[in-house]
Amino acid sequence: MLEKIVAGVLPSVVFKSLVDADPSLTNIRLAELLAEEFPELDSIAGQYLWRWKGPSKDQGLSDENLDELLLQCFKDARYL
């Protein structure tokens, strides 16, 4: 499901589409899904996602910041 990120879709877009499909998803659950699908990612990637200002949140990392930080994690883990 998250392979779209490796295909070039921005992480924030992928996560927003998941939340749109299932509004009960939390940032913590999204981070768990990310770790399950991409086990080589540094655990900091999950922490970035926890702090993301995703749908229905008023504070946190912007979409742009999340995308920049996560894409670097993907590069460091050699997924990109």
N, C-alpha and C positions, 0 to 999 in steps of 0.2 A: 504494500500500500504506500509506503514512504519512498519507494524506488523512484518516484517522480523527481525527487530532489536530485538524485544522481543523474537523471535525464535532463536536468537544467531548470526545473521549476523551482522558484524561490521557496525556501522552507516555510516562511510565513503564509504563503499562498496555500501550500499543502496542508498546514495545520488548520488554517481557517476553513478549508473545505471539509476536513474531518469533523471539526466542531459544528459546522453547518449541518452535516449529515447526522451527527449525534451530539446534541447540545449538552448531554450529561458529561462529556469528556472534560476533564480538568487538565491544567498544565502539568500536573504531576503524572497523570495517566499518559499524556502525550510523551513526556520524557521517558516513561517506562517503555512505551511502544518504540521510541527512537532507539533506546538501548538494546531492545530485543532484536530489532531489525538490523542494526549496525553495531555489533558488539565491539568492533575495533575503535569506536569513537571514545575519546577521553570522557570521563565522567563529568567534566566541566560543561559539556554540551547539554546535559540534562539540567544542570543548574542554570544555564542561560535560558532554557525553555521554562523553568519554574518561574523565572523573573520576567518573562515576556508579558507585555500588556496585550494579551489576546482578547478575543471577544468577551464582552461583559466585564472586563477589568478596567479600572480607572488609572492604575499606576503600573509602571514597569518599563522594560525595554521596548522601544519602538520596533515596528516591523523591520525597518531598515537596519537597526542595530542588531537585532536577532539574526537576520539574514547574513550580515557581514561576519558575525562571530561564528555562527554555525557553519557557514561555507568554509571558513578557515579550519575549523575542526575536521570537516570532511576532507579537506586537502591534506591536513596533517596525518590523518588516518589512511590516506591514499585511496579514498573512495572516489575522489575527483582528480 
